[in-house]
């Protein structure tokens, strides 16, 4: 075996182990959004954008790169745990000179998303439960959530787009508003020493 073949073999093995490890950790392998899904997701942006566009599980970078190219003045952020897809997206970012794109090799569950205007995701049912729990914990005034294929549990989408593909893939759109906290009147305990 030649030296170059050995390097290629080691690279392939490391890449495979990386993807398998992240798949075991997250419960799903990195998947690319189809071209139709990317177009539909980006076309769904209908609110003023005051904060970053964030992709939870940015994978190979197909959606975040498309978003960064379509909105060059907008901050775009991607979170991905799998090492090899993250590396591919980093290389594409620098190749395309996308200065408005930041890619983190980090679990979105440990990230601060409170300043986001728009969240994109193409996760899986367990991942959507994690997104839902995170949204309930963090403080958002209003945020647009666009999800490829999988819905948020216990939350009705504002709109569902069905792609014209073999599976009639759904794109779920949510206008998330933090449930308003009812102001409670402070209860005044009557002292046993009060007169009257």
FILUMTI-560516 format. One line per 3 residues: for each residue x, y, z of N, C-alpha, C. Coordinates in pm, 1 decimal. Layout:
# FILUMTI-560516
X:Y:Z:X:Y:Z:X:Y:Z; ...
***
This chain:
# FILUMTI-560516
84.2:-118.2:0.0:0.0:0.0:0.0:88.7:124.5:0.0; 62.2:213.6:-91.2:141.0:336.3:-99.7:100.2:433.7:10.2; 188.7:528.3:35.3:167.1:626.6:141.1:40.4:708.1:116.7
18.6:752.0:-7.4:-99.5:831.7:-40.1:-228.0:751.8:-16.2; -228.1:624.0:-51.9:-344.7:538.2:-28.7:-371.4:522.6:120.6; -265.3:513.2:199.2:-279.5:501.8:344.1:-343.2:628.1:402.1
-298.1:744.3:354.8:-354.8:871.7:402.6:-503.0:879.1:369.0; -539.0:841.1:245.7:-679.8:843.2:204.3:-762.0:747.3:290.5; -708.1:628.2:315.7:-777.3:530.0:397.7:-799.2:581.9:539.2
-696.2:640.7:598.5:-707.9:696.6:734.6:-813.2:807.5:736.1; -812.0:892.8:634.8:-908.3:1002.6:625.3:-1051.1:948.4:617.8; -1072.2:847.1:535.2:-1205.4:786.9:520.9:-1251.2:724.5:651.9
-1162.6:654.0:720.3:-1197.5:589.8:847.5:-1230.4:694.8:953.4; -1148.1:799.2:963.4:-1173.0:905.7:1062.1:-1306.6:973.9:1033.3; -1334.0:999.6:905.2:-1459.8:1062.8:866.3:-1578.5:974.7:903.8
-1569.8:846.1:871.7:-1678.8:753.6:902.8:-1701.8:744.5:1053.3; -1594.3:733.3:1130.1:-1606.1:726.1:1276.8:-1669.4:854.4:1330.5; -1630.2:968.9:1276.1:-1685.8:1097.0:1318.9:-1836.2:1102.2:1296.0
-1879.4:1059.8:1177.3:-2022.0:1064.0:1144.7:-2099.4:963.4:1229.7; -2043.5:845.1:1248.5:-2109.9:743.7:1331.9:-2120.2:792.1:1476.3; -2011.5:850.0:1529.0:-2012.6:900.9:1666.2:-2118.5:1008.9:1684.1
-2123.6:1106.2:1590.6:-2222.4:1213.9:1605.0:-2363.6:1161.4:1585.8; -2380.0:1059.8:1500.2:-2512.0:999.5:1481.2:-2559.0:931.9:1609.7; -2468.9:861.8:1677.3:-2503.5:798.6:1804.1:-2534.1:902.8:1911.4
-2462.1:1013.1:1906.6:-2480.1:1117.9:2006.8:-2611.1:1193.8:1986.9; -2644.5:1224.8:1859.9:-2762.1:1306.6:1832.4:-2885.4:1226.9:1795.8; -2866.4:1103.7:1749.9:-2980.2:1021.5:1710.8:-3014.2:1028.4:1563.6
-2938.8:1107.2:1485.7:-2963.7:1119.1:1342.4:-2834.2:1154.9:1271.8; -2817.8:1104.2:1150.6:-2698.0:1138.7:1073.7:-2719.5:1272.6:1003.6; -2611.5:1344.4:971.4:-2625.5:1473.4:902.6:-2691.4:1454.3:766.1
-2800.8:1524.4:743.3:-2876.0:1513.6:618.3:-2880.6:1649.8:550.3; -2871.5:1647.3:418.7:-2884.0:1771.8:342.0:-3030.8:1798.5:311.2; -3070.2:1924.2:321.3:-3202.8:1963.1:273.0:-3199.7:1959.4:121.4
-3308.8:1913.6:61.9:-3315.1:1911.9:-84.3:-3320.1:2055.1:-137.6; -3292.8:2070.5:-265.2:-3299.8:2203.1:-327.1:-3438.0:2264.3:-313.9; -3542.3:2183.2:-332.6:-3680.3:2232.7:-319.9:-3707.7:2277.7:-176.8
-3660.2:2200.1:-80.1:-3681.6:2236.1:61.0:-3609.4:2365.5:94.3; -3484.1:2380.0:48.8:-3408.8:2504.0:75.3:-3481.9:2625.1:18.8; -3528.2:2613.8:-106.3:-3599.1:2727.2:-168.8:-3725.1:2761.8:-92.1
-3801.7:2660.6:-53.6:-3925.9:2684.9:20.8:-3897.5:2745.4:157.6; -3794.0:2697.2:224.7:-3761.7:2748.5:357.5:-3718.0:2894.9:350.8; -3633.8:2928.0:253.0:-3587.7:3066.4:240.0:-3699.0:3158.3:190.8
-3789.8:3105.4:109.3:-3901.7:3186.2:58.8:-4003.9:3216.4:167.5; -4000.2:3143.2:278.2:-4099.4:3160.5:385.0:-4068.2:3278.5:476.6; -3955.5:3344.5:456.3:-3917.3:3454.9:545.2:-4004.8:3575.6:515.6
-4093.2:3607.0:607.0:-4188.7:3715.3:582.9:-4196.9:3814.8:698.2; -4098.8:3812.3:785.9:-4100.2:3907.1:897.4:-3971.0:3987.7:894.2; -3971.9:4109.1:949.1:-3847.3:4185.9:956.7:-3744.1:4108.9:1037.8
-3623.5:4108.5:990.7:-3516.5:4032.8:1055.7:-3432.9:4128.2:1139.6; -3440.5:4113.8:1271.0:-3366.1:4201.3:1361.3:-3245.7:4131.8:1423.7; -3243.7:4001.8:1418.4:-3134.8:3924.2:1475.6:-3088.1:3820.9:1376.6
-2998.0:3735.0:1418.4:-2941.1:3637.9:1324.3:-3039.5:3530.6:1279.1; -3011.1:3474.5:1162.3:-3077.6:3354.2:1113.3:-2993.4:3238.1:1163.7; -3053.5:3144.6:1233.3:-2977.5:3036.2:1295.4:-3029.0:2901.8:1246.7
-2936.3:2816.6:1203.1:-2969.1:2680.8:1159.5:-2924.5:2584.3:1267.9; -3019.1:2510.6:1323.7:-2989.7:2412.7:1428.6:-2962.9:2278.1:1362.5; -2837.5:2238.2:1363.3:-2798.4:2116.5:1292.6:-2770.3:2149.2:1147.4
-2671.1:2235.0:1123.6:-2646.0:2288.3:989.0:-2582.1:2187.8:894.2; -2541.4:2071.1:945.9:-2494.0:1962.8:860.4:-2384.1:2002.9:763.8; -2406.5:1975.1:636.4:-2308.1:2000.5:530.6:-2308.2:2145.9:485.5
-2394.7:2228.6:544.9:-2393.6:2371.7:516.3:-2481.7:2416.1:401.7; -2559.8:2327.3:343.6:-2635.0:2364.8:224.4:-2734.4:2478.3:251.1; -2807.5:2473.0:362.5:-2906.2:2577.3:390.9:-2841.0:2705.2:441.7
-2746.4:2694.3:535.8:-2684.6:2817.4:589.5:-2606.8:2891.3:481.6; -2543.0:2817.8:391.4:-2468.7:2882.7:283.4:-2565.5:2952.3:188.0; -2677.0:2886.6:155.4:-2778.6:2949.8:70.3:-2835.4:3074.7:137.9
-2859.6:3067.7:269.1:-2912.4:3183.6:342.8:-2810.8:3297.4:345.6; -2684.0:3264.6:370.7:-2579.8:3368.0:376.6:-2559.9:3433.9:240.8; -2575.3:3357.5:133.7:-2561.6:3414.7:-1.0:-2682.5:3499.9:-37.9
-2801.6:3456.8:1.1:-2923.7:3531.5:-31.6:-2935.1:3659.8:49.2; -2885.4:3656.8:173.7:-2894.4:3772.8:263.4:-2754.5:3814.0:309.2; -2675.0:3875.3:221.3:-2535.3:3906.3:255.8:-2519.2:4008.6:368.8
-2622.6:4087.7:395.8:-2614.0:4186.6:503.5:-2662.6:4130.7:637.1; -2708.9:4006.8:635.7:-2767.7:3946.0:754.3:-2670.5:3848.4:819.6; -2664.1:3849.0:951.4:-2582.5:3751.5:1023.7:-2650.1:3614.3:1017.1
-2574.6:3513.0:975.9:-2625.4:3376.1:965.2:-2534.5:3286.2:1048.8; -2594.9:3199.2:1129.2:-2519.5:3113.1:1220.3:-2566.0:2968.8:1202.9; -2470.4:2877.1:1204.1:-2503.4:2735.3:1198.6:-2439.5:2660.6:1314.3
-2511.8:2565.2:1370.8:-2459.9:2477.6:1475.7:-2461.5:2334.3:1424.4; -2348.1:2266.9:1433.5:-2337.5:2128.3:1388.9:-2240.7:2053.7:1479.0; -2278.9:1933.0:1520.1:-2192.7:1852.1:1606.2:-2097.5:1762.5:1528.1
-2141.8:1713.0:1413.8:-2060.5:1617.8:1337.8:-1940.1:1687.1:1275.2; -1822.2:1635.3:1304.9:-1697.5:1700.8:1267.4:-1680.5:1716.0:1116.1; -1700.6:1610.3:1039.0:-1672.4:1617.4:895.6:-1768.9:1708.4:820.0
-1900.9:1696.3:837.4:-1989.9:1791.7:771.0:-1960.6:1936.3:810.9; -1928.6:1958.5:938.9:-1893.2:2093.6:984.5:-1769.7:2144.0:909.8; -1668.4:2057.6:894.4:-1546.2:2095.8:823.4:-1574.9:2129.0:677.4
-1658.4:2049.1:613.1:-1695.4:2076.2:473.7:-1762.2:2212.8:462.9; -1854.6:2242.1:554.7:-1923.6:2371.1:549.2:-1828.4:2487.4:578.3; -1731.6:2467.5:666.7:-1630.2:2571.3:693.5:-1549.6:2600.2:567.3
-1507.3:2493.7:498.4:-1430.1:2511.8:374.6:-1511.7:2586.4:269.4; -1640.5:2552.9:257.7:-1726.4:2622.7:161.6:-1745.3:2768.6:199.8; -1759.0:2794.5:328.3:-1773.3:2932.8:376.5:-1655.4:3018.2:331.7
-1532.8:2966.0:352.0:-1414.4:3043.3:313.6:-1395.0:3048.2:163.2; -1430.8:2940.9:95.6:-1419.6:2938.3:-50.8:-1512.0:3042.1:-112.7; -1631.8:3058.5:-56.1:-1731.1:3153.1:-108.9:-1720.7:3291.5:-44.4
-1626.5:3306.3:50.8:-1602.5:3433.9:120.1:-1729.9:3490.5:182.9; -1792.8:3407.7:262.3:-1917.3:3446.0:329.1:-1884.6:3499.3:468.3; -1854.2:3626.9:476.1:-1815.3:3688.5:603.3:-1931.7:3700.1:701.2
-2054.0:3691.7:651.4:-2171.5:3702.1:738.9:-2212.4:3568.0:798.7; -2137.3:3462.1:769.0:-2170.3:3326.9:816.3:-2072.5:3282.0:923.7; -2126.7:3236.7:1036.6:-2046.9:3179.8:1145.8:-2095.2:3037.3:1168.9
-2000.2:2944.9:1173.9:-2033.7:2803.5:1192.4:-1967.4:2751.4:1319.2; -2049.5:2698.2:1408.7:-1999.2:2645.3:1534.2:-2010.4:2493.2:1534.7; -1906.6:2428.2:1581.8:-1913.8:2284.0:1605.8:-1955.5:2267.7:1751.3
-2087.0:2270.8:1769.9:-2141.9:2279.6:1904.1:-2287.0:2230.5:1901.3; -2332.1:2176.7:2012.2:-2470.4:2134.3:2026.7:-2557.3:2257.9:2049.6; -2660.5:2275.4:1967.9:-2745.8:2393.6:1981.3:-2813.6:2399.0:2116.9
-2828.6:2285.0:2184.5:-2892.8:2284.9:2316.4:-2811.6:2363.2:2418.9; -2681.2:2381.5:2391.2:-2594.2:2456.2:2481.9:-2564.8:2597.1:2431.0; -2634.8:2639.3:2326.9:-2609.6:2771.8:2268.1:-2716.0:2870.7:2314.9
-2678.6:2997.1:2314.8:-2774.0:3102.9:2347.3:-2842.8:3144.8:2216.8; -2970.0:3117.6:2205.3:-3046.1:3149.2:2084.1:-3140.3:3267.1:2103.6; -3131.6:3332.1:2218.5:-3231.4:3432.2:2255.1:-3233.2:3554.6:2164.4
-3126.3:3580.2:2088.9:-3126.4:3697.6:2001.0:-3164.1:3662.2:1857.4; -3202.3:3537.5:1831.5:-3235.8:3493.8:1696.0:-3366.1:3556.8:1648.4; -3372.8:3587.3:1519.1:-3498.0:3629.1:1456.2:-3565.2:3510.9:1389.2
-3482.4:3424.7:1330.7:-3533.2:3310.6:1255.4:-3450.8:3187.9:1290.8; -3518.5:3077.1:1313.2:-3451.6:2949.4:1337.1:-3494.7:2852.2:1228.2; -3395.9:2791.7:1163.7:-3420.0:2685.3:1067.2:-3381.7:2552.9:1131.9
-3451.9:2447.0:1097.0:-3409.4:2315.5:1144.4:-3457.9:2204.9:1051.1; -3374.6:2103.6:1043.5:-3407.9:1978.3:975.0:-3353.1:1870.5:1066.3; -3431.1:1838.6:1169.9:-3383.4:1750.5:1274.8:-3455.6:1616.2:1267.8
-3512.6:1572.1:1374.0:-3587.3:1447.1:1385.1:-3678.2:1466.2:1505.5; -3776.7:1377.0:1528.2:-3871.9:1403.5:1637.9:-3807.2:1433.4:1772.6; -3704.6:1357.9:1811.6:-3637.4:1385.2:1938.8:-3569.6:1520.9:1939.2
-3512.3:1559.6:1826.9:-3449.3:1691.2:1815.3:-3550.7:1803.4:1825.3; -3670.3:1781.9:1769.6:-3774.5:1884.2:1776.8:-3826.9:1899.7:1919.3; -3827.7:1790.5:1994.6:-3864.2:1800.7:2136.2:-3761.3:1887.3:2209.1
-3632.5:1866.9:2177.4:-3526.2:1947.1:2239.8:-3540.1:2094.3:2202.7; -3574.8:2123.0:2076.4:-3597.0:2262.6:2032.7:-3712.8:2321.9:2111.3; -3822.3:2247.5:2122.1:-3941.0:2296.0:2192.8:-3909.6:2327.4:2339.3
-3837.6:2237.9:2403.3:-3800.9:2260.5:2543.8:-3711.4:2383.2:2557.6; -3618.8:2399.4:2464.6:-3528.0:2515.0:2469.0:-3605.1:2645.2:2447.6; -3699.3:2644.2:2353.8:-3780.2:2763.2:2329.1:-3861.0:2802.4:2452.6
-3910.7:2704.4:2523.5:-3989.4:2733.7:2644.1:-3901.8:2790.4:2755.4; -3775.2:2747.8:2760.2:-3684.4:2794.3:2866.3:-3628.5:2933.8:2838.2; -3595.0:2961.0:2711.6:-3532.1:3088.6:2678.8:-3639.3:3193.3:2651.3
-3599.6:3319.0:2657.7:-3694.1:3428.8:2642.6:-3685.9:3487.1:2501.9; -3790.0:3462.2:2424.1:-3802.6:3520.5:2291.8:-3929.2:3604.4:2290.8; -3921.7:3725.7:2237.3:-4044.3:3802.9:2219.7:-4125.1:3739.2:2107.4
-4060.4:3727.0:1990.8:-4123.6:3662.7:1876.2:-4013.8:3609.3:1786.7; -4036.2:3492.1:1731.5:-3935.0:3431.2:1646.9:-4005.0:3347.3:1540.3; -3947.3:3346.2:1422.8:-3998.2:3263.1:1314.3:-3918.8:3133.2:1314.5
-3988.7:3020.6:1313.6:-3924.2:2889.2:1310.0:-3970.0:2819.9:1182.8; -3872.8:2772.7:1105.0:-3901.8:2703.4:979.8:-3837.1:2565.6:989.4; -3920.1:2461.0:985.7:-3870.7:2325.4:1005.4:-3901.2:2237.0:885.0
-3798.5:2169.9:838.2:-3810.2:2076.1:727.1:-3852.4:1939.8:781.6; -3966.2:1889.1:737.7:-4015.6:1752.4:761.3:-4076.5:1728.8:899.4; -4015.0:1778.8:1005.9:-4059.6:1743.2:1141.0:-4120.6:1864.0:1213.0
-4231.6:1838.0:1281.9:-4306.7:1944.3:1349.8:-4264.8:1958.5:1494.9; -4291.3:2077.2:1548.9:-4275.3:2098.5:1693.0:-4388.4:2025.9:1765.0; -4358.1:1956.9:1874.4:-4465.1:1890.3:1948.1:-4552.5:1992.8:2021.5
-4680.9:1967.8:2023.8:-4776.4:2047.7:2102.5:-4777.3:2195.4:2064.8; -4747.7:2227.2:1939.2:-4752.3:2366.9:1895.6:-4798.5:2367.4:1751.1; -4905.6:2441.4:1722.9:-4962.8:2440.8:1588.4:-4883.9:2533.4:1494.8
-4848.5:2483.4:1375.6:-4780.6:2570.7:1280.4:-4875.1:2678.2:1228.4; -4819.2:2792.8:1194.0:-4895.5:2899.0:1130.7:-4930.7:2858.9:988.6; -4837.5:2786.4:926.9:-4854.9:2743.8:788.4:-4778.0:2614.4:766.0
-4829.7:2529.9:679.7:-4758.4:2409.0:638.0:-4752.7:2409.3:485.7; -4632.0:2402.8:434.0:-4611.2:2397.9:289.0:-4579.4:2253.2:252.8; -4645.7:2201.1:152.7:-4616.4:2066.2:103.5:-4536.2:2079.4:-25.2
-4416.6:2021.6:-25.7:-4332.3:2028.1:-144.6:-4387.5:1936.4:-253.2; -4360.6:1973.8:-375.4:-4400.5:1892.2:-488.9:-4289.8:1790.3:-516.1; -4276.4:1695.4:-424.1:-4177.4:1589.6:-440.1:-4243.1:1454.6:-411.8
-4167.6:1350.5:-418.3:-4220.2:1215.1:-403.1:-4292.5:1195.4:-270.3; -4239.4:1255.4:-162.8:-4293.5:1234.4:-28.7:-4389.4:1343.9:16.7; -4412.2:1444.5:-69.8:-4493.7:1561.0:-30.4:-4441.9:1617.0:101.5
-4310.6:1636.6:105.8:-4240.8:1679.5:227.9:-4303.5:1805.3:286.2; -4336.6:1804.2:415.2:-4391.1:1925.1:477.3:-4280.2:2019.9:525.7; -4304.1:2147.1:507.5:-4222.5:2253.1:567.8:-4314.8:2324.1:665.9
-4281.5:2317.0:793.4:-4365.4:2376.1:897.9:-4312.7:2515.1:932.4; -4404.4:2610.9:938.8:-4368.4:2748.9:971.8:-4443.8:2788.3:1098.2; -4367.3:2838.9:1195.2:-4423.7:2879.0:1323.6:-4387.3:3024.3:1351.6
-4484.0:3099.1:1401.1:-4456.6:3231.8:1456.0:-4466.0:3214.6:1607.7; -4352.0:3183.0:1665.6:-4346.8:3153.0:1808.6:-4352.4:3282.1:1889.3; -4444.9:3284.4:1981.1:-4451.6:3394.1:2077.5:-4446.2:3331.3:2215.7
-4365.0:3390.4:2298.5:-4352.9:3338.5:2434.7:-4488.0:3351.0:2502.8; -4537.4:3244.1:2563.2:-4664.8:3255.3:2635.1:-4655.4:3365.7:2739.3; -4754.3:3455.1:2735.8:-4749.1:3569.3:2828.4:-4769.9:3520.3:2970.7
-4690.2:3575.2:3054.9:-4700.5:3540.0:3196.3:-4805.5:3630.3:3260.5; -4904.4:3569.4:3318.1:-5007.7:3648.8:3383.3:-4949.1:3714.9:3506.8; -4979.2:3843.3:3515.0:-4931.1:3915.0:3632.3:-5016.8:3873.9:3752.1
-4949.4:3828.6:3850.3:-5020.6:3786.5:3969.4:-5010.2:3895.4:4074.5; -5124.7:3923.0:4134.2:-5122.1:4021.0:4242.5:-5053.8:3959.7:4362.8; -4965.7:4035.3:4422.6:-4901.7:3980.0:4542.0:-5005.9:3957.4:4651.2
-5001.3:3843.8:4712.5:-5095.6:3814.6:4818.8:-5044.0:3873.5:4949.1; -5133.0:3945.6:5014.2:-5095.6:4008.0:5140.8:-5144.2:3916.8:5252.7; -5050.2:3868.8:5324.3:-5087.4:3782.3:5436.8:-5132.2:3870.1:5553.2
-5245.2:3833.4:5604.8:-5295.6:3910.0:5717.9:-5224.8:3864.1:5844.1; -5171.3:3960.7:5913.0:-5099.1:3928.9:6035.0:-5197.6:3894.2:6145.5; -5159.7:3798.3:6224.8:-5248.0:3763.3:6335.9:-5248.8:3871.2:6443.3
-5156.1:3968.6:6425.2:-5150.5:4077.2:6522.1:-5221.9:4201.6:6473.6; -5280.7:4195.6:6351.9:-5344.0:4317.0:6297.0:-5472.5:4345.4:6373.1; -5504.3:4473.1:6380.5:-5623.4:4514.1:6455.9:-5745.5:4504.6:6365.7
-5858.9:4496.5:6424.3:-5981.4:4499.9:6347.5:-6057.7:4381.2:6375.2
***
